[in-house]
């Protein structure tokens, strides 16, 4: 069998019938799978990097917002703000207390309340 090329020595050899050997197909499949695996790894790493960047961005935004809120609250003078709000309104309270005698001769109070909050005029 000296006329036939050694398939193990030349994996790209084509047999006498012109068909590529199973070894050639397996080798080709392995290289395609390795190529697919490389693309899959690349996509996975790219998505992971994108998610990581988004997480860092969210953390940075939350940190900046918390710092701004803390600074605003530190500068806020709650007492003066309440005084301003109260000075701009009128609270009207009307209370009536009536004493009514009961059947046993005692006197009991009867109370009615009416409260209104209005904006201060002028």
C-alpha positions in Angstrom: 0.0 0.0 0.0 2.8 2.3 -0.8 0.6 4.2 -3.4 -1.9 5.5 -0.8 -0.8 8.5 1.3 -0.7 8.0 5.0 -3.8 9.7 6.5 -2.2 10.1 9.9 0.8 11.9 8.4 -1.3 14.2 6.2 -4.6 15.1 7.9 -5.7 17.3 5.0 -5.3 14.4 2.5 -8.2 13.5 0.3 -8.9 9.8 -0.3 -8.9 8.3 -3.7 -12.7 8.7 -4.0 -12.3 12.5 -3.4 -13.9 12.5 0.0 -12.3 14.3 3.0 -11.6 11.9 5.8 -13.5 12.0 9.2 -10.3 13.2 10.8 -10.4 16.3 8.7 -14.0 17.0 9.5 -13.4 16.5 13.3 -10.4 18.9 13.1 -12.5 21.5 11.3 -15.4 21.1 13.9 -12.9 21.6 16.7 -11.6 24.8 15.3 -15.1 26.1 14.7 -16.1 25.2 18.3 -13.0 27.0 19.6 -13.9 30.0 17.4 -17.5 29.9 18.8 -16.2 29.6 22.3 -13.9 32.6 21.8 -16.8 34.7 20.5 -19.0 33.5 23.4 -16.3 34.4 25.9 -15.8 37.8 24.3 -19.6 38.5 24.5 -19.8 37.3 28.1 -16.8 39.5 29.1 -18.3 42.5 27.2 -21.7 42.1 28.9 -20.0 41.6 32.3 -17.9 44.8 31.7 -21.1 46.7 30.7 -23.0 45.5 33.8 -20.0 46.4 36.0 -19.8 49.9 34.5 -23.5 50.4 35.0 -23.3 49.3 38.6 -20.4 51.7 39.2 -22.3 54.5 37.5 -25.4 53.8 39.7 -23.3 53.8 42.8 -21.6 57.0 41.8 -24.9 58.7 41.1 -26.4 57.5 44.4 -23.3 58.7 46.3 -23.5 62.2 44.7 -27.2 62.4 45.4 -26.7 61.4 49.0 -23.9 64.0 49.4 -26.1 66.8 47.9 -29.0 65.8 50.2 -26.8 65.7 53.3 -25.4 69.2 52.4 -28.9 70.6 51.8 -30.2 69.2 55.1 -27.2 70.5 57.0 -27.8 74.1 55.7 -31.6 73.9 56.2 -32.8 75.9 59.3 -35.9 74.0 60.2 -36.9 76.5 62.9 -36.9 79.4 60.6 -38.7 77.5 57.9 -41.5 76.5 60.3 -41.7 80.1 61.6 -42.1 81.4 58.0 -44.8 78.9 57.2 -46.7 79.7 60.4 -46.4 83.5 59.9 -48.1 83.2 56.6 -51.3 81.6 58.0 -54.1 82.2 60.4 -55.4 79.5 62.7 -58.9 80.1 63.9 -60.2 78.0 66.7 -63.8 78.3 67.9 -64.8 76.3 71.0 -68.1 76.3 72.7 -68.6 74.8 76.1 -72.1 74.4 77.4 -73.0 73.0 80.8 -76.2 70.9 80.8 -77.9 69.5 83.8 -78.4 65.8 83.9 -81.4 63.9 85.4 -79.4 63.1 88.5 -78.8 66.8 89.2 -75.2 67.0 88.1 -73.9 69.4 85.5 -71.9 67.9 82.5 -70.0 69.9 79.9 -70.9 69.7 76.3 -68.0 70.8 74.0 -68.1 71.6 70.3 -65.0 72.6 68.3 -64.5 74.2 65.0 -61.0 74.8 63.6 -60.0 76.6 60.4 -56.7 77.3 58.8 -56.6 80.1 56.4 -53.9 82.0 54.6 -53.0 85.3 56.2 -54.6 88.3 54.5 -52.4 91.2 53.4 
